[in-house]
Amino acid sequence: MKLNCDLGEKVHDNDALIMPYIDMANIACGFHASDPLTILNTIKLALTYKVTIGAHPSYNDKDNFGRITVSYSTEELIALIQYQIGAMHAICISNNAQLSYVKPHGALYNDMMKSTVIFEQVCQAISGVDASLPLLIQALPNTDKNFIALKKIASTYNVSLLFEAFADREYTDEGLLVARSEENAVIHDTDKIIARCEKLIKDNQFISINGKTLPLTVDSLCVHGDNPAAIKVVKKLHQLLQTQ
């Protein structure tokens, strides 16, 4: 199981402290946060620590950090995503780095997980640029009808999927993320984060905010770089994953 983190967002100065302990860096593409120089520096940092590079595209909404749904036509959303992937890819090429996957950010990510229409638009955007780029999405219980539908759509566009769980976010009973507008949506207690990840690694299970067991098959664990506990958490999770 790999460890991934959202970086290059210019909301903290943790990137250089976090990068040595992760396997995958979801690098902001400039629409919810960041700028070309920050993207360049984050890619260079990933290269230094041999961390796999992913594009982290978002709705075009820096004012709300990409965490508010924005309505686009199909053509607009596909172009918006391709623009961001293309920019990340170009800077990678110029630095002998490889772009290896795509993970949408914030509201775009959440909307993609809830709407097969938006999910298809994301897959179409990736396929139009480079179908070999896997799409990193939230792992849901394998019996979930929406999860089955998402897998089918991705296969239609020849886009492979990677599945992640969020170490520091609470889950609903349906297996989605508790909205950030809700109290306790983000977990700051390091011991709680590690304990729930140990259960996921051992039993392939997460526990929802209401105590429901969620069976999950996961390729990667995500820690949010803007979580105040991020540095401590990634160090402990790195150590935990190294023993598996």
C-alpha positions in Angstrom: 0.0 0.0 0.0 1.3 3.4 -1.1 1.1 6.7 0.8 0.0 9.8 -1.1 -0.4 13.5 -0.2 -1.7 16.7 -1.7 1.2 19.0 -2.2 2.3 22.2 -4.0 -0.7 24.1 -2.7 1.1 27.0 -1.1 -1.0 26.9 2.0 1.7 25.7 4.3 5.5 25.1 4.2 5.3 21.3 4.9 6.1 20.0 1.5 9.9 19.5 2.0 9.2 17.9 5.4 6.5 15.5 4.0 8.0 14.5 0.7 10.7 12.1 2.1 8.0 10.0 3.7 5.4 9.5 0.9 5.3 7.5 -2.3 3.0 9.6 -4.4 2.6 13.4 -4.6 -0.7 14.9 -5.9 0.6 18.2 -7.2 -1.8 21.1 -7.5 -2.1 22.3 -11.1 -2.8 26.0 -10.5 -6.5 26.2 -10.6 -7.4 25.8 -6.9 -3.9 26.7 -5.7 -0.3 27.0 -6.8 1.4 28.7 -9.8 4.0 27.6 -12.4 7.0 28.1 -10.2 5.5 26.3 -7.3 4.6 23.4 -9.6 8.2 23.3 -10.9 9.7 23.4 -7.4 7.3 20.6 -6.2 8.2 18.4 -9.1 11.9 18.9 -8.4 11.3 18.0 -4.8 9.5 14.9 -5.8 12.4 14.0 -8.1 14.9 14.4 -5.2 13.0 11.9 -3.1 12.0 9.6 -6.0 8.3 10.2 -5.3 5.7 9.3 -8.1 4.2 12.5 -9.6 0.4 12.9 -10.1 -1.6 15.8 -11.5 -4.1 17.3 -9.0 -6.6 19.2 -11.2 -9.5 21.2 -9.8 -12.4 23.4 -10.7 -11.1 26.9 -11.6 -11.8 28.4 -8.1 -8.9 29.7 -6.1 -11.2 31.9 -4.0 -12.8 28.7 -2.4 -9.7 26.5 -2.8 -11.6 24.3 -5.2 -13.9 23.1 -2.5 -17.2 24.5 -4.0 -19.0 22.9 -6.9 -18.8 24.9 -10.1 -21.1 24.1 -13.0 -19.5 23.6 -16.5 -20.6 22.3 -19.8 -19.1 18.9 -20.8 -16.8 20.7 -23.2 -15.7 23.2 -20.7 -14.9 20.7 -17.9 -13.0 18.4 -20.3 -10.9 21.3 -21.6 -10.3 22.6 -18.0 -9.0 19.2 -16.9 -6.9 18.7 -20.0 -5.4 22.2 -19.7 -4.2 21.3 -16.1 -2.9 17.9 -17.0 -1.1 19.3 -20.0 0.6 22.0 -18.0 1.8 19.5 -15.4 3.0 17.1 -18.2 4.9 19.9 -19.9 6.8 20.9 -16.8 7.5 17.2 -16.0 9.0 16.7 -19.5 11.2 19.8 -19.2 12.7 18.4 -16.0 13.1 14.7 -17.1 10.3 13.7 -14.8 7.3 11.5 -15.5 3.6 12.3 -14.9 2.2 9.0 -13.6 -1.4 9.5 -12.7 -4.3 11.9 -12.2 -6.2 12.7 -9.0 -8.9 15.4 -9.1 -9.0 17.8 -6.1 -11.7 18.9 -3.7 -15.2 19.5 -5.0 -14.3 18.0 -8.4 -13.2 14.8 -6.7 -16.3 14.6 -4.6 -18.6 15.4 -7.5 -16.9 12.8 -9.6 -17.5 10.1 -7.0 -21.2 11.0 -6.7 -22.0 11.7 -10.4 -21.4 9.2 -13.2 -21.8 12.1 -15.6 -18.9 14.0 -14.1 -16.9 10.9 -13.7 -17.3 10.1 -17.4 -16.1 13.6 -18.3 -13.0 13.2 -16.1 -12.3 9.8 -17.8 -12.9 11.3 -21.3 -10.5 14.2 -20.5 -7.7 11.8 -19.3 -8.2 9.5 -22.3 -8.0 12.4 -24.7 -4.6 13.4 -23.3 -3.1 10.0 -22.3 -5.2 7.0 -21.5 -2.2 5.3 -19.9 -2.5 7.7 -16.9 -4.4 5.9 -14.1 -7.1 7.8 -12.3 -6.9 7.8 -8.5 -10.3 7.7 -6.9 -11.9 6.9 -3.6 -12.3 3.2 -2.8 -15.9 2.4 -2.0 -17.4 -0.9 -0.8 -17.2 -3.3 -3.8 -20.9 -4.0 -3.6 -21.8 -0.4 -4.1 -23.8 0.1 -7.3 -22.2 3.4 -8.0 -18.7 2.0 -7.6 -19.5 -0.8 -10.1 -20.8 1.9 -12.5 -17.6 4.0 -12.2 -15.5 1.0 -13.0 -17.5 0.3 -16.1 -17.2 3.9 -17.3 -13.4 3.9 -16.8 -13.0 0.7 -18.8 -15.0 2.2 -21.7 -12.3 4.9 -22.0 -9.4 2.5 -21.3 -8.6 4.4 -18.1 -7.3 2.2 -15.3 -8.2 3.0 -11.7 -6.2 3.2 -8.5 -8.2 3.2 -5.2 -7.4 5.2 -2.1 -8.7 5.8 1.4 -8.4 9.0 3.4 -6.4 8.5 6.6 -7.5 11.8 8.1 -11.1 12.1 7.0 -14.3 10.8 8.5 -16.5 8.6 6.3 -20.3 8.5 6.0 -22.2 5.2 6.4 -22.3 5.1 2.5 -18.5 5.1 2.3 -18.2 8.7 1.0 -16.3 11.5 2.8 -18.1 13.6 5.5 -18.5 17.1 4.1 -15.9 19.6 5.3 -18.7 21.8 6.4 -19.6 19.2 9.0 -18.0 19.2 12.5 -15.2 16.6 12.8 -14.9 16.0 9.1 -11.2 16.2 9.3 -9.4 14.0 11.9 -6.5 15.8 13.7 -5.9 13.1 16.4 -2.7 11.3 15.2 -3.4 8.2 17.4 -6.9 7.8 15.9 -5.6 8.2 12.4 -2.9 5.5 12.9 -5.3 3.1 14.6 -7.9 3.3 11.8 -5.2 2.8 9.2 -3.9 -0.2 11.1 -7.4 -1.7 10.9 -7.5 -0.9 7.2 -4.2 -2.6 6.5 -5.0 -5.6 8.6 -8.7 -6.2 7.9 -9.4 -4.1 4.7 -12.0 -2.2 6.7 -12.7 1.4 7.7 -15.2 2.5 10.3 -17.7 5.2 9.4 -18.4 8.2 11.6 -21.4 6.4 13.0 -19.5 3.1 13.6 -20.5 1.2 10.5 -17.9 -1.2 9.1 -16.9 -0.3 5.5 -15.1 -3.1 3.6 -12.5 -1.5 1.3 -9.8 -2.6 -1.2 -7.2 0.1 -1.2 -4.0 0.8 -3.2 -3.0 4.0 -1.5 -3.6 6.0 1.7 -4.0 9.8 1.5 -3.0 12.4 4.1 -3.9 16.0 3.4 -0.8 18.2 3.4 -2.8 21.1 5.0 -3.8 19.0 8.0 -1.8 20.4 11.0 -1.0 16.9 12.0 0.3 15.9 8.5 4.0 15.7 9.2 3.6 13.6 12.3 1.0 11.4 10.6 3.0 10.7 7.4 6.1 9.8 9.4 4.1 7.3 11.5 2.2 5.9 8.5 5.5 5.6 6.6 6.9 3.5 9.4 3.7 1.4 9.7 3.7 0.7 5.9 7.4 -0.2 5.9 6.6 -3.1 8.4 3.9 -4.6 6.3 
